[in-house]
Amino acid sequence: MRIEADLKLGFKDVLIRPKRSTLGSRAQVSLARTFKFRHSGRTWTGIPIMAANMDTVGTFAMAAALSEQGLFTAAHKHYPVEAWDAFVATSSGGNQHRLANVAVSTGILDSDLAKLDQILGRHPELSFVCMDVANGYSEHFVEQIGKVRARHPDKIIMAGNVVTGEMVEQLLLSGADIVKVGIGPGSVCTTRVKTGVGYPQLSAIIECADAAHGLSGQIISDGGCTCAGDIAKAFGAGADFVMLGGMLAGHDEGGGEILERDGQRFVRFYGMSSKTAMEKYSGGVAEYRASEGKTVTVPYRGPVAETIRDILGGLRSACTYVGASQLKELTKRTTFVRVAEQQNPIFEA
């Protein structure tokens, strides 16, 4: 046993210090980025914010809506092959951009990889694969990444989750192009409570980005964002992509169960390791494990387009405060200051 005494920080511990700027308007800020990926050699251009692969967020309807604004969606892994057939069929012609902004998610069981092979075999125009497990430190997970890379050398592989630099390097060297970073920060994740395992998200981003960029890889900050300011902090800390779950919950496109209470509408939202999700897809919580997610209700929020406009507006404003005319400049222009409070709470309920 040992104790690391180095300071580790989350989003709530810092603010971005403003700097002199020559920008005259938020409209001068470009949020689009272009990445070339380490293994596949492919490139992607868009706004690097993505919907998480949760079944009330990472849906085909969400993918259609977000792709209209250049954002990305990791579709949840429980869609059958036939559902992918239908989505691809409706994404032809003028909707081709949808396919460039969606990932096929998969677990690491042999049955999962067989389904992945089937989907990609039928639809070679799909470029992204998201290999998603709660614990990316498993040797078996590393081996499965290598298998998928060997089977699909031209695909862009996202893999995770991890929170330390040495494991980011391992996943990249094993075949991943992009590594998902985050253990426990999500709004409906209880891993830190159930297991005592985790890492403050801001520090995880800083350390993992440094490791990834040294190997020409990219990282996704997955979890922990509660507002547009947190997204700006994630990009400022070095994240290439930011994945959102709770911030995109409650919208029409998520397809979650709508509940009415005292004349108000709410949507059920849950983690994919929750008892709710495991009862839905696995017949319940296995005897050897515990649920590591929770089920909540969030206010119904209507179409996602307005939420996206608000997020992008806040991100553009953050860039103007530090003089970054492009999103890719935000990291090098960011200085974090440690704080004891984020906002004036006088009118909070």
C-alpha positions in Angstrom: 0.0 0.0 0.0 1.1 3.6 -0.7 -0.4 7.0 -0.7 0.1 9.5 -3.6 0.3 13.0 -2.1 0.2 14.8 -5.5 -2.8 17.2 -5.8 -5.7 15.7 -7.9 -8.5 18.0 -9.0 -12.0 17.8 -10.4 -14.0 20.3 -12.5 -15.5 21.9 -9.3 -12.0 22.7 -8.0 -11.0 25.2 -10.7 -12.0 28.0 -13.0 -10.4 29.2 -16.2 -8.5 32.5 -15.9 -9.5 35.0 -18.5 -6.8 36.5 -20.8 -6.5 39.4 -23.2 -8.3 38.6 -26.4 -8.4 40.1 -29.9 -11.7 38.4 -30.7 -14.6 40.8 -31.3 -17.4 38.3 -31.2 -18.3 34.8 -30.2 -19.2 34.3 -33.9 -15.5 34.4 -34.7 -14.8 31.1 -32.9 -14.7 27.8 -34.8 -15.5 24.7 -32.7 -14.8 22.3 -35.5 -11.7 20.1 -35.3 -10.0 17.7 -37.7 -8.3 14.6 -36.4 -6.1 12.0 -38.1 -6.2 8.7 -36.2 -3.1 6.7 -35.3 -4.0 3.2 -36.6 -6.7 3.6 -39.1 -5.1 6.5 -40.9 -8.6 8.0 -41.3 -9.5 11.6 -40.7 -12.7 13.0 -39.1 -13.9 16.6 -39.0 -16.7 17.9 -36.7 -17.4 19.4 -33.3 -15.9 16.8 -30.9 -18.8 16.6 -28.4 -20.5 13.2 -28.3 -23.6 11.5 -26.8 -22.7 8.7 -24.5 -23.5 5.1 -25.4 -26.4 4.8 -22.9 -29.8 3.5 -24.1 -31.6 6.7 -23.1 -28.9 9.0 -24.7 -27.0 7.2 -27.4 -29.9 6.5 -29.7 -30.3 6.6 -33.5 -32.7 9.6 -33.1 -30.0 11.4 -31.0 -27.4 10.5 -33.7 -29.6 12.0 -36.4 -30.2 15.2 -34.4 -26.6 15.8 -33.3 -25.1 15.0 -36.7 -27.1 17.9 -38.1 -24.9 20.2 -36.1 -21.7 18.3 -36.6 -21.7 16.5 -33.3 -21.1 12.8 -32.7 -23.0 9.9 -31.1 -21.8 6.6 -29.7 -24.9 4.4 -30.2 -25.6 2.0 -27.4 -24.5 -1.6 -27.8 -28.0 -3.2 -27.4 -29.3 -2.3 -30.9 -29.7 -5.5 -32.9 -28.2 -5.9 -36.4 -31.6 -5.3 -38.0 -31.9 -1.9 -36.3 -28.5 -0.9 -37.7 -29.8 -2.0 -41.2 -32.7 0.3 -40.8 -30.6 3.2 -39.6 -28.1 2.9 -42.4 -31.0 2.7 -44.9 -32.5 6.0 -43.7 -29.0 7.6 -43.7 -28.4 7.5 -47.4 -28.5 10.4 -49.8 -28.7 13.7 -48.1 -28.3 12.1 -44.7 -25.0 10.5 -45.3 -23.4 12.7 -42.6 -25.1 10.6 -40.0 -22.9 7.6 -40.7 -19.7 9.7 -40.4 -20.8 10.8 -36.9 -21.9 7.6 -35.2 -20.0 4.7 -33.6 -21.0 1.1 -33.2 -20.6 0.2 -29.6 -19.6 -3.3 -28.4 -18.7 -5.2 -25.3 -15.9 -7.8 -25.3 -17.7 -11.1 -25.1 -17.3 -13.3 -28.2 -21.0 -12.8 -28.9 -20.5 -9.1 -28.8 -17.6 -9.2 -31.3 -19.5 -11.6 -33.6 -22.4 -9.0 -33.7 -19.9 -6.2 -34.4 -18.4 -8.2 -37.3 -21.8 -8.7 -38.7 -22.8 -5.0 -38.5 -19.5 -3.9 -40.0 -19.6 -6.6 -42.7 -23.0 -5.4 -43.8 -22.2 -1.7 -43.6 -18.6 -1.0 -44.4 -19.4 2.7 -44.5 -19.5 2.8 -40.7 -16.1 4.0 -39.6 -16.1 4.1 -35.8 -16.2 1.3 -33.2 -16.6 2.0 -29.4 -15.3 -0.8 -27.2 -16.8 0.0 -23.9 -16.2 -1.7 -20.5 -16.3 -0.3 -17.0 -12.8 -1.5 -16.2 -10.3 -0.9 -19.0 -7.4 -2.2 -16.9 -8.2 -5.9 -17.7 -5.7 -7.8 -19.7 -8.5 -9.6 -21.5 -9.8 -6.2 -22.6 -6.4 -5.3 -24.1 -6.3 -8.6 -25.9 -9.8 -8.0 -27.4 -8.8 -4.6 -28.7 -6.0 -6.3 -30.5 -8.4 -8.8 -32.0 -10.8 -6.1 -33.3 -7.9 -4.1 -34.7 -6.7 -7.2 -36.6 -10.2 -7.9 -37.9 -11.0 -4.3 -38.8 -7.7 -2.5 -39.6 -9.4 0.4 -41.3 -11.8 1.3 -38.5 -11.4 4.0 -35.9 -11.5 2.3 -32.5 -12.4 4.1 -29.3 -11.7 2.0 -26.1 -12.0 2.5 -22.4 -12.4 3.4 -19.6 -9.2 4.2 -17.9 -7.8 7.1 -15.9 -4.0 6.8 -15.9 -1.4 7.6 -18.5 0.3 4.2 -18.6 -2.9 2.5 -19.4 -3.8 5.0 -22.1 -0.4 4.1 -23.7 -1.2 0.4 -23.4 -4.6 0.7 -25.1 -3.1 2.8 -27.9 -0.3 0.4 -28.5 -2.8 -2.5 -28.5 -4.8 -1.0 -31.3 -7.0 1.8 -30.0 -7.1 5.1 -31.8 -9.0 7.0 -29.1 -9.1 6.2 -25.3 -12.1 6.9 -23.1 -11.1 8.5 -19.8 -13.2 8.4 -16.7 -14.0 6.1 -13.8 -16.8 7.1 -11.6 -17.5 10.8 -12.4 -20.8 10.2 -14.3 -24.1 11.5 -12.9 -25.7 8.0 -12.6 -22.5 6.0 -11.9 -21.9 4.7 -8.4 -18.5 3.0 -9.0 -16.7 5.3 -6.6 -19.3 4.5 -3.8 -19.5 0.8 -4.4 -15.8 0.1 -5.0 -13.9 3.0 -3.6 -12.1 3.2 -7.0 -11.8 6.4 -9.1 -9.7 9.4 -10.1 -10.7 13.1 -10.1 -11.7 13.8 -13.7 -9.8 17.0 -14.4 -6.5 15.5 -13.3 -7.3 12.3 -15.2 -7.8 14.3 -18.4 -4.5 16.2 -18.0 -2.4 13.1 -17.3 -4.1 10.9 -20.0 -4.0 13.6 -22.7 -0.3 14.0 -22.1 0.3 10.3 -22.5 -2.0 9.9 -25.6 -0.7 12.9 -27.5 2.8 11.6 -27.1 1.7 8.5 -29.1 -0.4 10.4 -31.7 -3.5 9.2 -30.0 -6.6 11.1 -28.7 -8.7 10.9 -25.6 -12.4 11.3 -24.7 -13.3 12.9 -21.4 -16.2 10.6 -20.4 -18.3 11.7 -17.5 -18.5 14.5 -14.9 -19.7 17.4 -16.9 -22.7 19.2 -15.4 -22.7 22.4 -17.4 -21.1 24.0 -20.5 -18.4 25.4 -18.3 -17.2 21.9 -17.4 -17.0 21.0 -21.0 -14.8 24.0 -21.6 -12.6 22.9 -18.7 -12.3 19.4 -20.1 -11.1 20.8 -23.5 -8.9 23.2 -21.7 -7.3 20.3 -19.8 -6.4 18.6 -23.0 -9.4 16.4 -24.0 -9.9 15.9 -27.7 -13.5 14.8 -27.3 -16.0 15.2 -24.5 -18.7 12.6 -24.0 -22.0 13.6 -22.4 -24.7 11.5 -20.7 -26.7 13.3 -18.0 -26.4 16.6 -19.9 -28.3 15.1 -22.8 -30.8 13.1 -20.7 -34.5 13.9 -20.7 -34.8 14.9 -24.4 -37.2 13.5 -27.0 -34.4 11.9 -29.0 -33.3 9.8 -26.0 -36.5 7.8 -26.1 -36.6 7.3 -22.3 -39.7 6.4 -20.4 -41.8 9.6 -19.7 -43.5 9.9 -16.3 -46.0 12.4 -15.0 -45.9 13.7 -11.4 -48.0 16.6 -10.1 -48.7 17.8 -13.6 -45.0 17.8 -14.6 -43.3 15.5 -17.0 -40.1 13.6 -16.1 -37.9 11.1 -18.0 -36.3 8.0 -16.4 -32.5 7.9 -16.7 -30.2 5.3 -15.5 -26.6 4.1 -15.7 -25.8 1.1 -17.9 -24.4 -0.8 -14.9 -27.5 -0.1 -12.8 -30.0 -2.7 -11.6 -32.5 -1.2 -14.1 -30.2 -1.7 -17.1 -29.2 -5.2 -16.0 -32.8 -6.3 -15.5 -33.6 -5.0 -18.9 -30.7 -6.7 -20.8 -29.3 -9.4 -18.6 -32.2 -10.7 -16.6 -31.0 -9.1 -13.4 -27.9 -8.5 -11.3 -25.6 -11.5 -11.3 -24.9 -13.1 -7.9 -21.2 -12.4 -8.1 -21.5 -8.6 -8.7 -23.2 -5.4 -7.5 -25.0 -2.7 -9.4 -22.7 0.2 -10.0 -25.3 2.7 -11.3 -28.4 4.4 -10.2 -31.8 5.2 -11.6 -33.2 8.7 -11.5 -35.9 10.9 -13.0 -34.9 14.1 -14.8 -37.2 16.9 -16.0 -38.5 16.4 -19.5 -36.6 18.8 -21.8 -38.1 18.5 -25.2 -36.0 18.5 -28.4 -32.2 18.3 -27.9 -31.4 21.1 -30.4 -31.9 24.0 -27.9 -29.7 22.3 -25.3 -27.0 21.9 -27.9 -27.2 25.5 -28.9 -26.8 26.5 -25.2 -23.7 24.2 -24.8 -22.0 25.4 -28.0 -22.8 29.0 -27.1 -21.1 28.6 -23.7 -18.1 26.9 -25.3 -17.7 29.7 -27.8 -17.9 32.2 -25.0 -15.2 30.4 -23.0 -12.9 30.6 -26.1 -13.4 34.3 -26.4 -12.5 34.8 -22.7 -9.0 33.4 -23.4 -8.6 34.6 -27.0 -8.9 31.2 -28.7 -10.3 31.6 -32.2 -10.4 27.8 -32.7 -11.3 25.1 -30.2 -7.9 23.5 -30.7 -6.3 26.6 -29.3 -8.2 26.4 -26.0 -5.8 24.0 -24.3 -2.7 26.1 -24.8 -4.5 29.2 -23.8 -6.0 27.8 -20.6 -4.7 28.6 -17.2 -6.6 27.0 -14.3 -7.0 28.8 -11.0 -8.0 26.8 -7.9 -11.2 28.0 -6.2 -13.3 27.3 -3.2 -16.6 28.2 -5.0 -17.9 28.2 -8.5 -20.8 30.6 -8.4 -22.9 32.9 -6.2 -25.5 30.6 -4.6 -27.9 33.2 -3.1 -30.8 32.4 -5.4 -30.3 28.6 -5.6 -33.3 26.6 -4.6 
